[in-house]
Amino acid sequence: MSIDVKICGLTRVEDIQACATLGARWVGLVFHPASPRFIDPHHAATLHAAIPTPAQGGPYRVGLFVKPSCEDILSLLQNVPLDILQLYTDEATALHIKHATGKEVWLARGVTHKEDLPHSSALDGYIIEAPAQAGDTRPGGLGRTFDWSLTKTWHAPAPWLLAGGLTPHNVAEAITTSKAPAVDVSSGVEERPGVKSAALIEAFIKNSQKGACSHHK
């Protein structure tokens, strides 16, 4: 079994092209102004045009939004044909946006205890990561990990990705411990915020597959 990989927070044409060449399944574009990886719709359209579409064998485009309005997303979709919406919001709003846009919707969920894991869902997927902490200026794993063993025996109600603090060095262990079917990385493959390293992306994808092998021994 292979592990699917999402590379998030892309800002440069050469980085998104490296993701497509190296076999990332998803590429993430951040539409949250507080993020150092924020891009506007025009920039996103340029990145989208730089790689093959999923129908041509390229990666799926995932847009990350924080507490968005449906109108904001519908407007952006006129410029950028995203495949999946990754939302930081509540479940009811996520469902409303799913129905209004007709897009696949993933909900980010910060996890401290096993009870934080979702057990029923009408959504298409989850991003499971470290919870927000006091003083955070934006949501997301922010380079922090959590107790990966919490998901080991979880019967997930939808497909999910493990996120937060993953790097080429720890991703194999994270997959083995968490039993994650897919992983999501942003800062762990960067030279600096928003600037990815093709060598780190390659190492991350390669080491993810090592984790997948030990996962099934």
N, C-alpha and C positions, 0 to 999 in steps of 0.2 A: 504494500500500500504506500502511495506517495502522499506527502503532506502538501496542501495548497498554501501558497504564500501571498500575502498582501503587503505591498510597499506603499506606505502612506506619506503624505506631505510633500508631494513632488512639485517642484517649481521650475525645473530646467528641462529643455527638450532633450539634451543628451542623457539626462537621468531617466526620463520616462522611456526613451529608446533602449537604454540598458536593461530596464525591467522587462520590456517586451522580448528582447533578445535572449535574456537569461531565463525566461520561463515563469515570471511571476503570473499568478492567475488574475490578480486584481491590482489596479493602481489607484491610489487615493489622492484626491484633490481636496484641499481644505478651504472652505468658504466661511471661515470664522475670523473676523477682523483682528481679534486679540492674539491670534497665533502668528509666530514668526514665519510660518509656512503658508500664510493666507495668500490666495491669488484671486484676481477679479475674473468675471466671466470671459472677457476678451483673451486674457492670458490662458485661461482654462481651455478655450476653444483652440488656441494655438497648440497646446500640449496634446489635446485630443486628436488633432489632425496629423500629428507627427508619428503616430504608430498605427498599425493595422487595427481594424475594428474586431470585436469578438467573432463576428461572422467570417472574418478573414484569418482567424487564428490568433488574434491579438488578445490582450488582457481586457477584462471587464473594468469599466470606469466607475469608481465609487466616489460620491460627493459627501464630504463630512460637513454637517451643519449643527450649530448649537442653538437650541430653542428657536428654531426658525418659524416663520409664518408660512402657511401654505402658498400665499401669494408670492413670497420671495422665491420659493423653490420653483413654482410654475414659471415665473419670469426667467429664472436662470436656465431652466430646461429648454427654453426657446433658443438659447445660444449654445448650450453644451448638452449633447445627448448622453446624459449619464445613464448607466444601467442599474445602479443601486444607490439608495440614499442611506447614509449612516448618520443616525440622529442621536443627539444628546437632548432628550426631552422626556416627557412621561409617556406611558404606553398608550393612553387614549389619544393623545396628539399624534403619536407615531401611526396609529391605525387610521386616523382621519387623513393624514398625509398620504398614506399608502393607497387609500381608496380614491382620493382626489387626483393623484398623479398616475395611478396605475403602475407605479414602479415597485420593485422589490425594496423592502425597508428592513434595515438592521438597526437594532437598538443597543446602545452602549450601556453596560451595567457594571458599576463598581462593586467589587466583592470583598467583604471582610470575613464573613461567616458563611457556612454552607447554606444557611437560611436565605442569604441574599441571591442565590441562584434561582432563575426563573423555572417554573415547573409546568406552566401551560402558556400557550402563545398562539396568537393569530398572525404574528409577524413572521418574517422570512429568515431572520437570523439574529444573532447576538454577538457583540464584542464584549468579552469578559476581561476585566482589567482591575488594577488597583483602584480603590475608591478615592474620591476627592478629599483633600485635607484643607484645614483652615489656612487661609492665606493664598490658596491657589488662584491664579488670575484667569485660568481657563480650565475646562474639564479635560479628561483624558488620563492615560496612565502616567504621563509626564516623566517617563523614564523610571518609574517605580514598579517593582514587582510586588506580588502578593503570594500567599501560600498556595502554590500550584497543586498541592495534593487535594485541595477542596473540591476540584472538579473530577477527581479520579473515578469516583463511582456515581457521578451525577448522570441521570438519564435526561439529557437535554431535550426540550420540546421542539427544538429547531436547530439547524446547523449553527455552529459557532466558531469564533476565532479567539485564540488566546492573544492578549496584547499587554503592553506595559513593561518597559524595562528589558525587552528582549534584545539580544546582540548575537553576532555569530558565535560568541564564546559560550553562551548559556542556552541557546535555543534547543539543542539536542536534549539536554537535561530537562528543560521545561516541557518538551513534548512527551518525553518518557514519563515524567512525574504526573503531568496533568491529563494525559491521554487526549490532548487537543487534536481535532481533525484538521485544523488550519491555524496559521499564525499571522500576526499583523505587526509590522515594525515600522518605525519612523526614525527617531533619533539614533537608534542602534546601528544604522547604516549610513550615518552622516559624517562629513568632515566638519561641518558647522551647520546651524539651523537652516534647513531648506536646501542645503547643498549635499547631495548624496555622493557616495563613493561606489563606482562600479565594482571595485574589488571587494568591498564589504557586502554589497548586494549579492555578488556571486558566492561569497563564503557563507552568507546567511542562508541562501537557498540550498546550497550543498549540505550544510550542517543540519538543516531542517530534515532533509531526507535521511540522514544518519539517525536522527531521533525517531523517525518513522520506522526504521528497521528494528531498533531496539524495543520500541513500542509493541512490536508484534512477535517478539521472540518467546 
